């Protein structure tokens, strides 16, 4: 029985781009997506036949840390984090049908009240949806990133993160296309300082976790002798590389449907 790689997919943190890369390294039928938009959640995973679970080599999910407990095989985790204020603003514009700056201000002001603050700590530390994030949750998230994740990347340093994952996971295919970009979101310079400050105040634990992940990435990159400036050319921005990636995904869909 092979081990399972679990992508703990934090929304709006370059997870879709990374997922496409990971999928290109695994047989189509060994990849399992478990997202609410696909009608999959914790209960669906828990009730899945053991024989079906045993065939999974890659699980991609928005579910919090802990899904490894539902599978019979050994597991490894990876994830991508993103600068918390940018991630929160991007999430607002991605998941609201009529977003605007007034709506963003209201969204930011109500994050803590609705327990939607510090989403990255919540997901990594498995904080209950109706609970407030605590100092203990932050420490647990840091511990898990250090001990339970074989690689932790940052959206802002995507190519270095991907190069590290290539080394750690022995990935054969790492060329990528940027996916799920927020094309209609205003730049940070166009968001008022007051809104940015409110978003920052609501994500103090996420900001601390992000800084910890920065140090972790730098330490692990140094261990593997990887440097930002020496990494380039992974982005398939145009031409045959980009066409090949999309053609490959089309073939994977056909294989999965057979």
BELRA-V315965 format. One record per backbone hydrogen bond with DSSP energy under -0.5 kcal/mol. NH is the residue of the N-H (numbers start at 1). CO is the residue of the C=O. Records with the same first field share a line. If there is no record, write none. Layout:
NH=CO / CO
This chain:
4=74
5=57
6=4 / 76
7=5 / 59
8=6 / 78
9=7 / 61
10=8
11=9
13=10
18=14
19=15
20=16
21=17
22=18
23=19
24=20
25=22
26=23
30=27
31=28
32=58
34=60
38=35
39=36
40=35
45=41
46=42
47=43
48=45
53=49
54=50
55=51 / 52
56=53
57=30
58=30
59=5
60=32
61=7
62=34
65=123
67=64
69=66
70=67
71=68
76=4
77=148
78=6
79=151
80=8
81=153
87=83
88=84
89=85
90=86
91=87
92=88
93=89
94=90
95=91
96=92
99=96
104=100
105=101
106=102
107=103
108=104
109=105
110=106
111=108
114=110
115=112
116=111
117=111
118=202
122=118
123=119
124=120
125=121
126=122
127=122
131=128
138=134
139=135
140=136
141=137
142=138
143=139
144=140
145=141
146=142
147=143
148=144
149=144
150=77 / 148
151=77
153=79
155=81
157=154
158=155
161=157
162=158
163=159
164=160
165=161
166=162
167=163
168=164
169=165
170=166
171=166
176=234
183=181
185=182
190=187
191=188
196=192
197=193
198=194
199=195
200=196
201=197
202=198
203=200
204=201
207=203
208=204
209=205
210=206
211=207
212=208
213=209
214=210
215=211
216=212
217=213
218=214
219=215
220=216
221=217
222=218
223=219
224=220
225=222
226=221
230=227
231=228
236=176
237=235
241=238
242=238
243=239
244=240
245=241
246=242
247=243
248=244
249=245
250=246
251=247
252=248
253=249
254=250
255=251
256=252
257=253
258=254 / 255
